[in-house]
């Protein structure tokens, strides 16, 4: 229910109220116990100085009596304090459309019992929170008065302060659109293999040659290293994180050329970085065929590594537009949403899955159901310095 602009009517009503107030002032003089009767006569026959003094006294009496205030009707409170209205000043009268027939009515926006201009949000809420200018806007609830990324309506629902940028709801919460978006999803792939000679079950290996390829069709590896049990290796020579650790050698049975099962040497490797539940796995010697034969089966040779990383950006709160407002997290990994909680504290989340549309499903610490985070703009907004 938005305000209808009608300055003429507002001026007319204001003038009428002033007139009634002036008449009421005369009536107040009947009640000596409530209002001091102003002395408005000047004695005759006095000197010029005395007449001037008496005139000044009359002016002072009138000035004093014009400061008399009248308490608003019972129940008219703002933040628990009765509203005081100066006797000689008009109340804030607004003309609004109140029903489907477009009939107008005049209300006092300071009266808690008056009709609300904006849905179920009291007029006094706007006034008490210092955003009374939003009352006169048809989109008053959709405005973001403190530029924190939340509308006035969202702040009212969450009982936060609409004129304080440091006071806002959680960025991701049940039943509300998340103030978080996916910037991009990156997928890095690699193939871990060992020499076929190592597979000879008659040998008792002490070390193994690791070869890293970008994909099965590549001829030349991008990285190669020789490791022993307990030692670590990475996917490229430039990485020094010790992501993978050779745990042990084992013997496993696989179908041979004749169809019978034959033992082979395999290695047990632990991924020290992945957020997946499958942190430890077995790698069979050899390299899979480029056609993908046996890929993804227990007989697969080598190990396909696929790292999915999601880059998120917050769209509201204290970190919006800043460098720290952009964070990266691996699939199945946990991360902090900067400024994610009301008041600016981080909000903990875990990436559960990534769908074909490049949106991500995350689980917020403390919430039962996962939340879908949509794909945002392709280009990030410039960060604030």
C-alpha positions, 0 to 999 in steps of 0.5 A: 500500500504505497502513498498517493502523492497529493500535496494539495490535500496534505496542505489542506488537511494540515491547515485545518489541523492548525486551525483546530489547534488554534481554536483549541488553544482558546479553549485551553484557557478555560482550564486554569489547572492545565494551561496558564492563561496568557497575559495579553493586555497592556495597561493604559497610561504608562510610560513608553518604557513601561509599555514596551516592557509590558509588550515584551512580557505579553510576547514572552507569555505567548511564547511560553504557552506555545511550548505547551505540549499535548501527549498523543492518544493512549497507546501511541508509543514508539520504542516504549516511549509516549509520542509527544506532539507540539500543540502548535505543529501539525502531525504527519498526515498522509493520504493512502489508498486503502482498498481495492476500490482505490479509495483514499484515506488520511492517516497519521504515520506516528499513530501505531493504530493507523493503517500500514503503508507497506503491508504488515510493516508498521509505519513506526518501524520505518520512523524508529529505524531512521528510514522514514524517507522509504515510507513515501516510496512504492518500493520502500520495502525493496530498498536497501537503505544501508547498502548491506545487500539486504532489502528493508523487508528482509531486515524487518523479517530478520529483526536487524537494523535497516540503517546499520550496514553491520547489522544484517541476517545470515547470508545463507539461511533457510527459506531465503535467497542466499547471498552467495553465488558461484563464479566458476567451477574448475575441473583439473584432471590427471592420470597416475600410472606405474611401470608395467614391469612392476606388476610382476608378482614374482618381484618383491618391490622396494620402490616404484616409478610413478608417471603422471599424464594429463590424459590416457592419450598422451605419450609423454608424462608431465611428471615422473618420480620414484618413491618408496613406502612412506614417501609422498609425490605430487601431480606436477614438478611445480607442486611441493605439497606432498599431496599423495603418499605411497602407503604400501605394496600389495598383491591383488588378483586380476583376470589374465590373458587366459581368463584365469585370475593372476596375482599382480603387484599394486600400490596403495596410495593415500590422497592427503588433500582430497575432501572426498571420503575415498582418501585411500585407493589402489593403483594397478600397474600400467596405463589405461587404453585411450578408448576408456576400456575398463575405466572405472572398473576394479580392473582399471589400470592407473588412477584417474584424478579429477579435482573439482574446485568451486569459486564462490562470491558473497553478494551481501554483508561486510565482505561484499566487493572485497578480495576476501569476499571471493573464496574457493573450495574443493568438492566435498571440502569445507570452507568459511563464508566470510561475513556469513553470519549476522554480525560479520562472523564467518559461516562454515559450509561444505560443498556437497555436489556440483550440477550440470548448470555449474551451480553448487549444493552446499551444506551450512553448519547448523542447517539440516538441508543443503542449499543450492547456490546459483551460478552468478555473473561470469566476470567478478565485480572489481574488489574494493581496496 
